[in-house]
Amino acid sequence: MSDTLHAPVVGVIPVGAEPVALATDGNDRIFVTNSGDNTVSVINPATATVTKTVQVGIAPQSVAVDPQFGGYVANGGGATVSVIDHANTVTTTIGTGPVPPVPPADTTRVAVDHFASRAYATLRAADRIAVIHTSGTPPHLQGFIDVPRPLGIALHPFKHRLYVTQPDFDTVSVLAPKTGEFPVTIPVGQRPTGIAIDHTRGRVYVANSASHTVSVIDTASGGVLDVDVLAPPVAVALDPQGNAYVGHADGTLRIIDAATHGVTAGVTVGSGAVAGLVYEPFHKRVYAADSADDTVSVFDLTGG
């Protein structure tokens, strides 16, 4: 383990209540889902300010961006997906199943496959994944894939494969969406939640929230390396060099080095869990959701 994290905090941005997930369009928008007040904050990374607050569905838990068709927000409480266009307006709300009586936590995530014109929303309570046709006018529900207790989801953009965490079973399932088949189910650590894929290096990083490990899956062999990250991880994001940024339940952030799998010492982000992370490529910064403080912290990877 190295002795420091070389990524100083350069800003703290107030957002909505209980931010839990982030995504970027790689250009001029970072989306933050605020699960406590049913909104999405839109951050301009050039100014590190919120430019708009968008009302979405009940308890938004995840967001993914299609460069052509906009942002897709998975709402856990209303069993819906909200579609946000380039004007930061909700244009469509897509129902994905029966509405739960109480908005549950950790029940849905979303990923977008631009080249296949699909979005996938996990529905943990319903044991399935909703398939949304993104290039339709308007985008619409296309069907479902049966998957036991799915939560976190990451997409290989060229092989069109989904990697899905199943915290109830301590596994990650690899899914071929066109057929609905499971080529393989991979044991990982305890209660895997957050997941991210490095398709360039053939790795999938899995945050095991009931242990102190991040499982690194080799996509070619299916082999698993468990990296001790010293505290329970809940979220993970990657930069273009393959370094993994790990958010912890105790409010700290650590980095796993892509070459050595060495882990930095933790830096405190907020008073609650670092529930979501995203790497913003143009300014080379990491944005971390401080769920208990209603803020997003900004880390400068260039050294400030």
Buried (B, 14 or more C-beta within 10 A) or exposed (E): EEEEBBBEBBBBBEBBEBBBBBBBBBEBBBBBBBBBBBBBBBBEBEEBEBEBBBEBBBBBBBBBBBEEBBBBBBBBBBBBBBBBEBEBEBBBBBBBBEEBEEBBEBBBBBBBBBEBBBBBBBBBBBBBBBBBBBEEEEBEBBEBBEBBBBBBBBBBBEEBBBBBBBBBBBBBBBBBBEEBEBEEBBEBBEBBBBBBBBBEEEBBBBBBBBBBBBBBBBBEEEEBEBBEBBBBBBBBBBBEEBBBBBBBBBBBBBBBBBEEBEBBEBBBBBEBBBBBBBBBEEEBBBBBBBBBBBBBBBBBBEEE
